[in-house]
Amino acid sequence: MPTAIRRSRILLSTLAALLLVAGIATSQPARADVTFVVDNVTDDPARSACTLAPDDCSLRGAVAAANAATGVDTIDFLIPALQCPGGVCSIELTEGSIEVAEAVVIDATTQPQNGGPQSNVCATESAPPHMRVEVISNPNAGINHLFKMTHATGGTTIRGLAMGDDKGGFPSSTIDMPAGSGHHVACNHFGLDAAGQSPLGSTHPFSAIIVEDSASGVVIGTNGDGVDDIGERNVFGSAGYAIYINDNNDNVIAGNYFGFSSDGVTHVNAGPVLVRQGSSNNIIGTNEDGISDEFERNYFGNSLGPVSLTLPASGGAVPTD
């Protein structure tokens, strides 16, 4: 009998150990999120290996690699100085729109200064933003959008880019969001160059940002959480509409410059914000919750009219500044 008891204890201990190991194994994520590093200014889709080897990761290739992986991956930038005259790396898209099919963080603020004129990328209390990476469409490439979010769930973050258009016309945009939830677009220039002073591109898109279809919960500018809210400012220049929200709910537009250059003083051309067709619960400006309310204010300097609302009488988009 004692032997049987000892054997039972051994079996129970072994079973417990196996269950513990199994529990640990199942509690771990299937894979660690990956960081892909853009290391050249080409628009070569074949450069998608994104290893530590030089010159094997284009922006398009990095997005393709992130699309093929599960989880929310990150795309950083480490483009050599020789490809970035004056500290600005210019990427011309020649292969069509870049489709973002998995939630990802595209963070061009990681690009080194490389002798550029300004140490900060995003705005600070004492310095305007100055991007280090520009993305522009080739006029002959048949591109309607620079980036198009097609993933059904999750949110993509885009920060640290100056984006311009050489195609124009309907329904072109720099960022098109027909799907997904919780996208965050912060610390970018739209229709303006890296310095945020001059137009980027020979024409302007129908809208800099389009939010429509099943997308929701998009934050354009500061999220008002009290962490680097100044640095989340976007600067909007030339576009038919700066932001076009179509039959869409629960989005936030806060802390941006419309029709001002990055210095917040010089006027530039910019289109209005359009919220239309039954959109509801959209906030334009501060939510007045006492956290970063001042930094949530949008500033409108263009002459085209800051906000256009085509909503039912009970509509929910309310400009608060």
C-alpha positions in Angstrom: 0.0 0.0 0.0 2.7 2.6 0.8 4.3 1.9 -2.5 1.0 2.6 -4.3 0.6 5.8 -2.4 4.1 6.9 -3.3 3.4 6.0 -7.0 0.1 8.0 -6.9 2.0 11.0 -5.5 4.6 10.7 -8.2 1.9 10.5 -10.9 0.1 13.5 -9.5 3.3 15.5 -9.3 4.2 14.6 -12.8 0.7 15.5 -14.1 0.8 18.8 -12.2 4.2 19.6 -13.8 2.9 18.8 -17.2 -0.2 21.0 -16.7 2.1 23.8 -15.5 4.3 23.6 -18.5 1.2 23.4 -20.8 -0.3 26.4 -19.0 2.9 28.4 -19.5 3.1 27.4 -23.2 -0.5 28.4 -23.9 -0.2 31.7 -22.1 2.6 32.8 -24.3 1.8 34.7 -27.5 2.1 32.7 -30.7 4.9 35.0 -31.8 6.7 38.1 -30.8 5.7 41.2 -32.7 8.5 42.0 -35.3 10.3 45.2 -36.2 11.1 45.7 -39.8 13.6 48.4 -40.7 13.4 50.4 -43.9 16.9 50.9 -45.2 16.5 52.5 -48.7 14.3 55.0 -50.6 13.3 52.7 -53.5 9.7 51.5 -54.1 10.9 48.0 -54.9 8.3 45.4 -53.7 10.9 42.7 -53.9 13.0 44.2 -51.1 10.8 42.7 -48.4 13.3 40.4 -46.7 14.0 43.1 -44.1 16.9 41.3 -42.5 20.0 43.0 -41.0 21.6 42.9 -44.5 21.9 46.3 -46.1 19.5 47.5 -48.8 16.9 44.7 -48.5 13.9 46.6 -47.0 11.9 49.2 -48.9 8.9 50.9 -47.3 6.6 48.9 -49.5 8.6 45.7 -48.8 8.4 46.4 -45.0 4.6 46.8 -45.2 4.3 43.6 -47.2 6.4 41.7 -44.6 4.2 43.1 -41.8 1.1 42.1 -43.7 2.4 38.5 -43.9 3.0 38.4 -40.2 0.5 38.2 -37.4 0.4 40.7 -34.5 0.9 44.4 -34.5 4.4 44.8 -36.0 6.5 48.0 -36.2 8.2 49.6 -39.2 11.2 51.7 -38.3 13.6 53.7 -40.6 17.4 53.6 -40.9 18.0 54.9 -44.4 21.7 55.8 -45.1 22.7 59.5 -45.1 23.8 59.3 -48.8 20.2 58.6 -49.8 18.9 61.6 -47.7 20.3 64.9 -48.9 19.9 67.6 -46.4 18.7 65.0 -43.9 15.5 64.3 -45.9 14.8 60.9 -47.4 12.4 61.1 -50.3 10.4 57.9 -51.3 8.6 58.1 -54.6 5.8 55.5 -55.0 5.8 54.0 -58.5 4.1 50.6 -57.8 0.6 51.7 -56.8 -0.9 52.3 -53.5 0.6 50.7 -50.4 -2.0 48.3 -48.9 -1.9 47.9 -45.1 -3.6 44.6 -44.5 -2.5 44.0 -40.9 -2.4 46.5 -38.1 1.1 48.0 -37.9 3.0 51.0 -36.5 4.8 52.9 -39.2 7.2 55.2 -37.3 9.4 57.4 -39.4 10.4 59.4 -36.4 13.1 56.7 -35.9 15.0 57.9 -39.0 18.3 59.4 -37.9 18.9 63.1 -38.3 21.8 62.5 -40.8 22.9 66.1 -40.8 19.5 67.6 -41.1 18.7 71.1 -39.8 16.5 70.2 -36.8 17.0 67.6 -34.1 13.3 67.1 -33.3 10.9 65.4 -35.7 7.6 66.0 -33.9 6.6 69.4 -32.6 7.8 70.6 -29.2 6.8 73.6 -27.1 9.8 75.5 -28.5 10.3 74.0 -32.0 8.0 73.2 -35.0 7.9 69.7 -36.5 10.4 68.8 -39.2 10.0 65.4 -40.9 13.0 63.3 -42.1 11.0 61.1 -44.5 8.9 62.3 -47.5 6.5 60.0 -49.4 5.1 61.1 -52.7 3.1 59.5 -55.5 4.5 59.3 -59.1 2.0 60.9 -61.4 2.1 58.0 -63.9 1.8 55.2 -61.4 -2.0 55.0 -61.2 -2.0 55.7 -57.5 -5.3 56.7 -55.8 -3.9 56.6 -52.3 -0.4 56.5 -50.7 -1.7 54.2 -47.9 -4.9 52.2 -47.8 -6.0 50.5 -44.6 -7.9 47.3 -45.5 -7.6 45.2 -42.2 -10.9 44.6 -40.7 -9.8 44.8 -37.0 -7.2 46.7 -35.1 -5.6 50.1 -35.6 -2.6 51.2 -37.6 -0.4 54.1 -36.5 1.4 56.4 -39.0 3.7 59.0 -37.7 6.7 61.1 -38.8 6.0 61.3 -42.6 5.6 64.2 -45.0 3.1 63.1 -47.6 2.4 64.6 -51.0 0.6 63.9 -54.2 1.5 64.2 -57.9 -1.7 62.6 -59.2 -4.7 64.4 -57.8 -8.3 63.9 -58.8 -11.1 61.9 -57.2 -10.9 59.8 -55.1 -7.3 60.3 -54.3 -5.9 60.7 -50.8 -2.7 60.3 -48.9 -4.3 58.0 -46.4 -7.6 56.1 -47.1 -9.3 54.3 -44.1 -12.2 52.2 -45.2 -11.8 49.6 -42.5 -10.3 48.9 -39.1 -10.7 50.7 -35.8 -8.5 52.8 -33.6 -6.1 54.1 -36.3 -3.9 56.9 -35.1 -2.4 59.5 -37.5 0.0 61.8 -35.6 3.1 64.0 -36.2 2.8 64.1 -40.0 2.7 66.8 -42.8 0.0 66.5 -45.5 0.7 68.3 -48.7 3.7 70.0 -47.2 7.4 69.1 -47.4 9.6 67.9 -44.6 10.0 71.4 -43.2 6.3 71.9 -43.3 6.7 75.2 -45.3 6.3 74.4 -49.0 3.9 72.3 -51.0 5.0 68.7 -51.6 3.8 67.4 -55.0 2.6 69.1 -58.1 -1.1 68.8 -57.3 -3.3 68.0 -54.4 -5.5 65.0 -53.6 -9.3 64.9 -53.3 -8.7 64.6 -49.5 -5.6 64.2 -47.4 -7.3 61.7 -45.2 -10.5 59.7 -46.0 -12.4 57.9 -43.2 -15.4 55.9 -44.4 -17.1 52.5 -44.7 -16.5 50.4 -41.6 -13.6 52.3 -40.1 -14.2 53.8 -36.7 -12.5 55.2 -33.6 -9.8 57.0 -35.7 -7.7 59.6 -33.9 -6.2 62.3 -36.2 -3.8 64.4 -34.1 -3.5 64.2 -30.4 -5.2 61.5 -28.4 -5.3 63.8 -25.3 -3.8 61.4 -22.9 -1.3 63.9 -21.5 1.7 62.2 -23.0 3.5 64.1 -25.8 0.2 65.7 -27.0 2.0 68.6 -28.7 4.2 66.1 -30.6 1.1 64.4 -32.1 0.1 67.5 -34.1 -0.4 67.0 -37.8 0.0 69.9 -40.3 -2.4 70.0 -43.2 -1.5 71.9 -46.4 -2.8 71.5 -50.0 -5.8 69.2 -50.4 -9.4 69.4 -51.7 -10.5 68.4 -48.2 -8.0 68.1 -45.3 -10.2 65.3 -43.8 -13.2 63.7 -45.3 -15.4 61.7 -42.8 -18.3 59.9 -44.6 -21.1 58.2 -42.6 -18.7 57.4 -39.8 -18.7 57.5 -36.1 -16.6 58.0 -32.9 -13.6 59.7 -34.5 -11.4 62.4 -33.0 -9.7 65.3 -34.8 -7.6 67.3 -32.3 -4.5 69.4 -32.0 -3.8 69.9 -35.7 -2.9 72.9 -37.9 -5.1 73.4 -41.0 -3.9 76.1 -43.4 -0.9 77.0 -41.3 2.6 75.9 -42.1 4.5 74.1 -39.4 5.4 77.3 -37.6 1.8 78.0 -36.9 2.1 81.5 -38.3 2.5 81.4 -42.1 -0.7 80.7 -44.0 -0.8 78.0 -46.6 -3.6 76.6 -48.8 -5.6 73.8 -47.2 -9.1 72.4 -47.7 -11.7 72.2 -44.9 -12.8 69.3 -42.8 -15.9 67.6 -44.1 -18.2 65.4 -41.9 -21.2 64.1 -43.7 -24.1 61.7 -44.2 -25.2 60.6 -40.8 -21.8 60.6 -39.1 -22.2 60.8 -35.3 -20.2 61.2 -32.1 -17.2 62.7 -33.8 -15.2 65.2 -31.8 -13.4 68.1 -33.6 -11.2 69.9 -31.0 -11.1 69.5 -27.3 -13.2 67.1 -25.3 -13.0 69.4 -22.3 -12.0 66.6 -19.9 -9.3 68.7 -18.2 -6.4 66.7 -19.7 -4.4 68.5 -22.4 -7.5 70.6 -23.5 -5.3 73.4 -24.8 -3.2 71.0 -26.9 -6.4 69.4 -28.3 -7.4 72.6 -30.1 -7.3 72.7 -33.8 -6.1 75.8 -35.5 -7.6 76.9 -38.9 -5.8 79.4 -41.0 -7.2 78.8 -44.5 -9.8 80.8 -46.2 -11.9 77.9 -47.5 -13.9 77.5 -44.3 -12.6 75.3 -41.4 -15.4 72.7 -40.9 -18.3 71.7 -43.1 -21.0 69.6 -41.6 -23.7 67.9 -43.7 -25.5 66.1 -40.9 -29.1 65.5 -39.8 -30.3 68.0 -37.3 -29.5 65.5 -34.6 -26.1 64.8 -35.9 -23.2 64.3 -33.5 -20.2 66.0 -35.0 -19.5 69.0 -32.9 -16.6 71.5 -33.5 -15.4 72.5 -30.0 -13.0 75.3 -31.0 
